[in-house]
Amino acid sequence: MGLDVAVIDIDPNAPGVCYADKFYEVSTNDISGILAAAENYHPDGIMTLATDMPIRSVASVAEKYKLYAVTPSVAQRATDKIEMIRCFERYDVPHPWFEVITFEEELKDLLLKHSVPFIMKPNDSSGSRGVVLVKDYHEVRDAFLYSKSVSKSGLILVEEYMQGPEVSVEVMTIRGETTILAVTDKLTSGAPFFVEMGHSQPSQLPNETIEKIKEVAIKAVQAIGIDNSPSHVEIIVTEDGPKLVELGARLGGDSITTYLVPLSTGVDMIQACILMALGQIPDIAKKFEKGSAIRYAECKLGVLQKINGVNEALNIPEVKHVEIVKCLGETLTPIRSSSDRVAYVITQADTAQDAIRMCENALGKIKFDIK
């Protein structure tokens, strides 16, 4: 795009550093450090991609230098799960029942008000870290301590265990006008940790259900106050209709917006967000309608010794990308968060169903030697 790009990361070996025109070794959560970097660099735009907490840093820089991004108050509502669900409650956006607890002593009162099963999650985590389903009264204390162990604020959100198909909605709001680009079907590892193991577009749910999902997503974006940002809205379709899980004022991760949206619609969401950050109005009109999917490998536990079959998988015409996340010699552990996953395959086909089938076909060709 002909742009001069600065990258901020606490890790000097982060993959993006070698592409940067300028690099600042600063944590993406260090607002004062990023403001100092901005003072040195004088950016014309600032953005993050698919992580939540840096949104606060983006908002602070944008406010100081009058750039195009969400405001600090919107960033706060979009990254604090408790503030977010209270906002949904205030604006009548369908959501699960919820309670907020801080101390182990509060568990007794919680169980007097609500029966199991329910979900526990830290107020400020991402990537499914600390999210757990409590199915039995005997699990409550251990679940609380697990969630608490990854909560920076110490606050734990307890929510209704919603059951039904889970989707995400990929949204762009440009100068107050909200457009939905895709509804994404989600596959998770299930209870107790609900780690995402696959996504596909377009959603295969009935059209009537998809329209209700879109209505709830737009209402959620408006409730948070987003007027110039992408959004990734997570929803579960319950017996009572679609209900919000949570919302990110950012692009969706897990290759949803970097690969799946472009492969299913022809819309380059990354370029659109860069242009939007620079104050321009991007073209987000759909160019075509195809199916796209990502599926993560499921492996046995142990030390990863060898990987075979990657080239065979890449030779399948529908396969657009194969990524091995773990390195040889690493110990593979149970999948309790997104960082525990091993590898994934991305495909494009005429339909979502065909794209999913080709993902599974490709993963079947990749063999992991684990000891």
N, C-alpha and C positions, 0 to 999 in steps of 0.2 A: 504493500500500500504506500510505500515511500515515506513512511513515518520514522522519526527518531524515537526509540523506545528505551525507557528505563525500567528495570526490573528490581523489585524489592523482595528479599527473602532472607531469613535467618541463616539458611544453609548456602554457603558459597558454591557448593557443588550441585545445587538444584538444577534440573534439566534446562530450564529457560535461561539460565545465566549466560550460557555460551552464545545465545542469540541476541543478547542485549547490547545496545549502544552504550548504556550506562548501568552499573550495578551498585545497589546499596545493600550492605549486609545488615539488615534491620528486620526484626520480627514483623510479620504482617499485622500483628495485634498491637504493636507499639505505636500508638497514635502520635505521641510527641516525637518519636524518632522518624516517623513518616512525614510529619509536618516539617521537620528539619530537612529531610531529603527533598521535599517539594520546594522549600525555600531555596535550596541549592540548584534544583533542576528547572524550576518554573514550567510545570506541565501545562499543556493545553487541554488535557483530559486525563482522567484516572478511572480505572475499573479493576474489579477482581472478577474471577470467572465462576467457580463452582464451590466456593467455601464461604461459610456464613460470617464468621467473626471479623474478617477484614472489611466487611461492609461498613463497620463503624469508622474504620480508618479512612475509607474512600469518602464517606459522608463528611468527615471533618475537613479533609483537604478541599473537597468540592465547595464546602461552605466558605472557607477562608479565601479561596481564590476564584469564587463565583463560577465554578465549573458545573457541568450537567451531571447530576447524580441525585440520589435520594438525600433527604435532609437527615441530620443527626437524630432527630426524634423518630423519624420513620425507620432509620437503621436500628435504633434501640428496640422498637416494637417488633421488627423483623428478625432479631437475633436473640431475644429474650423470650423463651417459650411460655413463661407465665404471663408476661405482658401481652404476648400475642393472643393467647386463648382468652384472656380477659377482654381484649379488644373484640374478638369474635363474639363473645357473650354480649358485649355492649351494643354491637351493631346487628344482632340477630343473625349471625352467620351460623349455619348448622355445625355443631361441634359436640364432642363427647362431654359427659359430666367430668369434673376435675376437682382435685384437692391439692393444696400445697403444704408440704411438711418439711421440717428441717431437722428434727431430732427423733431419735429412736423411741423416745417416750410417747411420741404422738401416734405411734402405730396402733395402740390400743383404741384410741378414739376413732381412728380411721376405720377399724374393723367393726366398730359399733354402728357406723353409718353406711358402710358399703361391704358387700359380700364379694368374695373372689368369683371369677377371675377379674383382674385388672392389670393395667400397664403401669410400670414405674419407669421414669426417665429423668436424667439430670436436666436442670434448667438450661444449661449452656454447653451441651456437647453436640457433636456431629458425627456422621458416619456410623450411626447406630450404636456408638459407644455408650454403655451404661443403660441401654434400653432393655427391659426384661418383662416377660409376662409372668405374673404371679398366679398360679393355678390352685394352690393349696395354702391353707393358713400356716402350715409349718414352713413355707418358703418365704414368708413375708420379711422376716428379719434379714436373712441372707440377701434377698433381692434389694432391700433398702441399703444395706452396706455396700453392695456392688455398685448401685447407682451413685451413692454418695461418694464412692472412691474416685469417680471421674467428674464430679461436680465442682467447678471452681468456686461457685457462689455458696455451695452447701445446700442449696434448695433443691428439693425433689418434687417433680410433678407426678401426681397419681391420676390416671385417666381411665375412663370406661374402656373395656376391651371391646373394640368394634370389630365385627366380623363381616366379611363380604369381599368382593373384588376390590383390589387396591390399584389406583391409577395415580399418575402425576399429570399436571396440565402445564404445558410450556407456553408462557405468556410474554408478550412485549407490550409495555405501556410507554407510549411516546407522546410527550407533552399532553398528558391527560387522556389520551385515546388508547384504549386497551384492545389488543388483538390476540386471539388464541391461535397458536400455530399448530399445536398437536395435543392430543390426549394419548398418554402412554400407558399401556398395560404393564403391570409390575409383577414379577415373580420374586418371592422372598423365601428365606430358609425356614420360615414358620417359627412357631414357638420353640424356645423362649426368647430368641434374640432378634428375629425378623430382619436378618441381613439381606440386602437386595442381591439376588442371584441372576436376574435377567430383566430385560425391558423389551417392549416391541411397540411399533407404530404401524398404522393407526390402530386405535383401540378396537377390539372385536366385540365390545359391548353393544347392546341394541341402541339404535339412533336416539330413541326417546331418553334413555339413560344418559347418553353422552351429552345431550342438550341440557339436562339437569345438572350434570357435572360442570359444564361450562358456566352456567348461571351461578353456581356456588363459588367457583373459582374467581369470577369477576367480582362478586360481592366481597370476597376475602381480600382481594387486591385493593378494592376501594376502602374497606374497613381499616386496613393498615395505613392507608394514605399514600400509596405508591403512585407517582404521577410521571416518572421518567426513569424507568428501570425494567430489565427483564424480571420475571418471577417464575419460580418453580413451586407449584402448588400441589401438595399431596393430599389425596382424598380417598376415603373408603366408602364404598357403596353398601350401606347397611340396609336392613329390612325397612327402616324408616326413611330411606333415601340417602343421598350423598352427604357425608359429614367430613369436615376438615380434620386432617391430622396435623399438618403445619405448613408453613409457607416460607420460602426463601426469596429475598429480594435480590435474586442473582440468577445466573444460568443453572440449569440442572446438571448434576455431575453424572458419573458412571457412563460417560460418552453419549448421553442423551442429546445434549445440544451441540456437542462437537462433531458427532457422527450421525446419530439417528435422525434428527430433524433435517439436516441437509440431504440425507439419503432418501427420506420419505417425501420431502416437500420441495427440495431444491433451494431452500432458504438458508443462507449462511448466517447463522445467529451470532457467530463471533464477530464477523465483519460488521454486522448490524449494530452490535453493542459498542464496538470501537467508534463507529461513525456517530452513534448517539452520544457517547462520552465527549465527542468533539463538537457537539452542538448541531450536528447535521441530522436530517431526517432520512433514515435508510429505507431501502426497498425491501419489504417483508412479504410481498405477495407470493403465494405459492406458485411454483413453476411446473410442478407435476405431482402426481399422487402414486406413490409406490409403497411397498412394505419394507421395514427395516427392523433389525433385532440385534440384541447383544445377549449372550449367555456366558456365565462364568463356569469354569471347570469345578467339579467336585472331586477331591482327591482323598486318598487315605492319609493317615498321619505318619510322620516320620521325617527323615532327612532326605531332601530332594537330591538325587544322585545324577539323573540324566533325563533328557526330554527328547523324544523322537516324534516325527510325523508332522512337524510344523509346516514344512514345505508342501506336504501332501494336502494339508488343510488349505494352504494359500492357493493351491492349484484349482480349487473349486471356484468356478466363475463368480458365484454369488458372494464369496467371501471377500470383504473389503479390508479387513484388518485382523491381525492376530497379535495379542500382547501377552507375554509371559511376565508376570508381576514379581514373582519370587526368583531369587538367584540360586544357582546350584550350591549345595552345601547348607542352605537354610533349612531350619526345622519347621515343618508345616504343623500348625496347631489347629484346634477346633475353631470353626468360623463363628466368632462372637461379635466381630465388627468388620467393616468394609476392608480394613487393612490386612485381614487374615486371608483374603481370597488369593488364588494362585495364578490364574490365567483367564483370558476371555477371547471370544471370537465375535466379530461384527459382520453382518450380512445385509444385502439388499436383494429384494425379489419383487415380483409383481404384487404379492399380498403379504400381510404380516404373518399369516399362517405358514406360507412358503419360506419366509425369512427365518422363522423360528426353526423349521424343519432343517434348513441348511446349516444353521448354527449347531444343532445337535449332531448333524452328519459330520461337520468339521471337527467338533470336539471329540467325536469318536475316533478320529484318525490320530489325535495327539495322545501319546503314551508317556506317562510320568513314572520313572523308575524311582521308587521311594523305599528306603530301608529304615 
